């Protein structure tokens, strides 16, 4: 395991794959760096880039200094970019896309270019109210120590098929997913508001805004809002893809955009 320390002293565990320009991979909810789908993604990206794949705070082998805030996660991103040599391309998936965009706002030239896929901000006031209720339900379950129920409630609440969610306890990684349940509160905090379209005009680095053709309509709305608001933004809808995008389908887009 490689590790570094964030500004507040939190240990961040990471792995490095491949060679080429530095690419920081920021994962979404219920993910960690050694989760097989994440490892598979990193290895695909590593055919074109040096990929820095890290455990976000509270996950895997990284620390979890409290209290949580988005600012601390951006400091984590900066620490990882420093490990990568002081500047890097940044790709964020799902709630990781929110962090990637915030890094582009806050870290100046350290983010060379930024790519977002399915940034899951709420897209209107109705969804915001529904998400607030989901957040309350998840937090109550977490407070009661019911991690498995919190994870299932969250996944169903964001639109995962009920049949799939009901089968999750049969998956080899379920025990680790349950252990990650407390970090759902972090992902909810990142995504509970509408996209920062007014601030988006402040992004000075080139941005790729991706969305899956089969992803929920709200994610399409958010992607188009951001692509319209961010200067030098490129919008791309990936044919046949949903929220769990194929790295092999995504790589040509990232490679063309970043390189």
For each residue, the residues with C-beta under 8 A, 3 or more apart:
1: 13 15 61
2: 13 14 15 16 83
3: 11 12 13 14 61
4: 11 12 14 79 80 82 83
5: 9 10 11 12 79
6: 9 10 11 12 57 65 72 75 76 79
7: 72 75 78 79
8: 65 72 75
9: 5 6 63 65
10: 5 6 57 62 63 64 65 72 76
11: 3 4 5 6 61 62 63
12: 3 4 5 6 54 55 57 62 63 76 79 80
13: 1 2 3 33 54 55 60 61 62
14: 2 3 4 33 52 53 54 55 80 83
15: 1 2 33 34 42 52 53 54
16: 2 50 51 52 53
17: 42 43 45 46 50 51 53
18: 43 45 46 47 48 49 50 51
19: 46 50
20: 48 49 50
21: 49 50 88 89 258 259
22: 49 50 52 81 84 85 87 88 89
23: 45 49 50 51 52 88 89 90 91 254 258
24: 52 54 77 80 81 84 88 89 90 91
25: 38 41 42 45 51 52 53 54 91 93 96
26: 56 77 90 91 92 93 96 97 99 100
27: 31 32 33 35 38 53 56 93 94 96
28: 31 92 93 94 95 96 97 120 187
29: 94 95 154 183 184 187
30: 151 154 155 177 180 181 183 184
31: 27 28 35 37 38 59 96 180
32: 27 35 38 55 56 59 60 176 180
33: 13 14 15 27 38 39 42 53 54 55 59 60
34: 15 38 39 60
35: 27 31 32 38 39 173 176
36: 39 40 173
37: 31 40 41 244
38: 25 27 31 32 33 34 35 41 42 53
39: 33 34 35 36 42 43 53
40: 36 37 43 44 247
41: 25 37 38 44 45 247
42: 15 17 25 33 38 39 45 46 51 53
43: 17 18 39 40 46 47
44: 40 41 47 247 248 251
45: 17 18 23 25 41 42 48 49 51 91 247 251 254
46: 17 18 19 42 43 49 50 51
47: 18 43 44 251
48: 18 20 45 251 254 255 259
49: 18 20 21 22 23 45 46 89 258
50: 16 17 18 19 20 21 22 23 46 84
51: 16 17 18 23 25 42 45 46
52: 14 15 16 22 23 24 25 80 83 84 88
53: 14 15 16 17 25 27 33 38 39 42
54: 12 13 14 15 24 25 33 62 76 80
55: 12 13 14 32 33 59 60 61 62
56: 26 27 32 59 62 73 76 96 183 186
57: 6 10 12 62 63 64 65 68 72 73 76 186
58: 62 63 64 68 180 182 183 186
59: 31 32 33 55 56 62 180 183
60: 13 32 33 34 55
61: 1 3 11 13 55
62: 10 11 12 13 54 55 56 57 58 59
63: 9 10 11 12 57 58
64: 10 57 58
65: 6 8 9 10 57 72
66:
67:
68: 57 58 72 185 186 189
69: 72 73
70: 73 74 99 102 189 190
71: 74 75
72: 6 7 8 10 57 65 68 69 75 76
73: 56 57 69 70 76 77 99 102 186 190
74: 70 71 77 78 99 102 103 106 107
75: 6 7 8 71 72 78 79
76: 6 10 12 54 56 57 72 73 79 80
77: 24 26 73 74 80 81 90 99 100 103 107
78: 7 74 75 81 82 103 107 110
79: 4 5 6 7 12 75 76 82 83
80: 4 12 14 24 52 54 76 77 83 84 88
81: 22 24 77 78 84 86 87 88 90 103 107 110 111
82: 4 78 79 85 86 110
83: 2 4 14 52 79 80
84: 22 24 50 52 80 81 87 88
85: 22 82 88
86: 81 82 110
87: 22 81 84 109 110 111 112
88: 21 22 23 24 52 80 81 84 85 110 111 112
89: 21 22 23 24 49 111 112 113 114 115 258
90: 23 24 26 77 81 100 103 104 111 112 113 114 115
91: 23 24 25 26 45 100 114 115 117 254
92: 26 28 96 97 98 99 100 101 114 115 116 117 119
93: 25 26 27 28 96 97 117 118 245
94: 27 28 29 97 117 118 119 120 187 243
95: 28 29 98 99 120 187 190 191
96: 25 26 27 28 31 56 92 93 99 100
97: 26 28 92 93 94 100 101 116 117 118 119 120
98: 92 95 101 102 119 120 121 190 191
99: 26 70 73 74 77 92 95 96 102 103 190
100: 26 77 90 91 92 96 97 103 104 111 114 115 116
101: 92 97 98 104 105 114 116 119 196 200 203 207 226
102: 70 73 74 98 99 105 106
103: 74 77 78 81 90 99 100 106 107 110 111 114
104: 90 100 101 107 111 114 203 205 207
105: 101 102 199 202 203
106: 74 102 103
107: 74 77 78 81 103 104 110 111
108: 111
109: 87 112
110: 78 81 82 86 87 88 103 107
111: 81 87 88 89 90 100 103 104 107 108 114 205
112: 87 88 89 90 109 205 258
113: 89 90 205 206 207 208 257 258
114: 89 90 91 92 100 101 103 104 111 203 205 206 207 208
115: 89 90 91 92 100 207 208 210 254 257 258
116: 92 97 100 101 119 207 208 209 210 223 226
117: 91 92 93 94 97 210 211 212 245 250
118: 93 94 97 210 211 212 215 219 223 243 245
119: 92 94 97 98 101 116 195 209 219 222 223 226
120: 28 94 95 97 98 158 191 219 222
121: 98 191 193 194 195 222
122: 127 128 131 191 192 193 194 218
123: 127 194 195 218 219 221 222 225
124: 127 128 194 218 221
125: 128 129
126: 129 130
127: 122 123 124 130 131 218
128: 122 124 125 131 132 192 193 194
129: 125 126 132 133
130: 126 127 133 134
131: 122 127 128 134 135 157 188 191 192
132: 128 129 135 136 192
133: 129 130 136 137
134: 130 131 137 138 153 154 157 158 188
135: 131 132 138 139 185 188 192
136: 132 133 139 140
137: 133 134 140 141 153 157
138: 134 135 141 142 150 153 154 157 184 185 188
139: 135 136 142 143 185
140: 136 137 143 144
141: 137 138 144 146 147 149 150 153
142: 138 139 145 146 147 150 181 182 184 185
143: 139 140
144: 140 141
145: 142
146: 141 142 149 150
147: 141 142 150 151 178 179 181 182
148: 151 152 169 178 181
149: 141 146 152 153
150: 138 141 142 146 147 153 154 181 184
151: 30 147 148 154 155 168 177 178 180 181 184
152: 148 149 155 156 165 166 168
153: 134 137 138 141 149 150 156 157
154: 29 30 134 138 150 151 157 158 181 184 188
155: 30 151 152 158 160 165 168
156: 152 153 159 160 162 165
157: 131 134 137 138 153 154
158: 120 134 154 155
159: 156 216
160: 155 156 164 165
161: 164 165
162: 156 165 166
163: 166 167
164: 160 161 167 168
165: 152 155 156 160 161 162 168
166: 152 162 163
167: 163 164 170 171
168: 151 152 155 164 165 171 174 177
169: 148 174
170: 167 174
171: 167 168 174 177
172:
173: 35 36 176 177
174: 168 169 170 171 177 178
175: 178 179
176: 32 35 173 179 180
177: 30 151 168 171 173 174 180 181
178: 147 148 151 174 175 181
179: 147 175 176
180: 30 31 32 58 59 151 176 177 183 184
181: 30 142 147 148 150 151 154 177 178 184
182: 58 142 147 185
183: 29 30 56 58 59 180 186 187
184: 29 30 138 142 150 151 154 180 181 187 188
185: 68 135 138 139 142 182 188 189
186: 56 57 58 68 73 183 189 190
187: 28 29 94 95 183 184 190 191
188: 131 134 135 138 154 184 185 191 192
189: 68 70 185 186 192
190: 70 73 95 98 99 186 187
191: 95 98 120 121 122 131 187 188
192: 122 128 131 132 135 188 189
193: 121 122 128 196
194: 121 122 123 124 128 197
195: 119 121 123 200 222 225 226
196: 101 193 199 200
197: 194 200 225 226 228 229
198: 201 229
199: 105 196 202
200: 101 195 196 197 203 226 229 230
201: 198 229 230 231
202: 105 199
203: 101 104 105 114 200 207 230 231 233
204: 231
205: 104 111 112 113 114 232
206: 113 114 232 233 234 257
207: 101 104 113 114 115 116 203 226 230 232 233 234
208: 113 114 115 116 233 234 236 253 254 257
209: 116 119 223 226 227 230 233 234 235 236
210: 115 116 117 118 223 235 236 237 238 245 250 253
211: 117 118 215 219 220 223 235 236 237 238
212: 117 118 215 219 237 238 241 242 243 245
213: 237 238 239 240 241 242
214: 240 241 242
215: 118 211 212 219 220 241 242 243
216: 159 219 220 243
217: 220 221
218: 122 123 124 127 221 222
219: 118 119 120 123 211 212 215 216 222 223 243
220: 211 215 216 217 223 224 237
221: 123 124 217 218 224 225
222: 119 120 121 123 195 218 219 225 226
223: 116 118 119 209 210 211 219 220 226 227 235 237
224: 220 221 227 228 235
225: 123 195 197 221 222 228 229
226: 101 116 119 195 197 200 207 209 222 223 229 230 233
227: 209 223 224 230 233 234 235
228: 197 224 225 233
229: 197 198 200 201 225 226 233
230: 200 201 203 207 209 226 227 233
231: 201 203 204
232: 205 206 207
233: 203 206 207 208 209 226 227 228 229 230
234: 206 207 208 209 227 257
235: 209 210 211 223 224 227
236: 208 209 210 211 253
237: 210 211 212 213 220 223
238: 210 211 212 213 241 245 249 250 253
239: 213
240: 213 214 249
241: 212 213 214 215 238 245 246 249 250
242: 212 213 214 215 245
243: 94 118 212 215 216 219
244: 37
245: 93 117 118 210 212 238 241 242 249 250
246: 241 249 250
247: 40 41 44 45 250 251
248: 44 251
249: 238 240 241 245 246 252 253
250: 117 210 238 241 245 246 247 253 254
251: 44 45 47 48 247 248 254 255
252: 249 255 256
253: 208 210 236 238 249 250 256 257
254: 23 45 48 91 115 208 250 251 257 258
255: 48 251 252 258 259
256: 252 253 259
257: 113 115 206 208 234 253 254
258: 21 23 49 89 112 113 115 254 255
259: 21 48 255 256
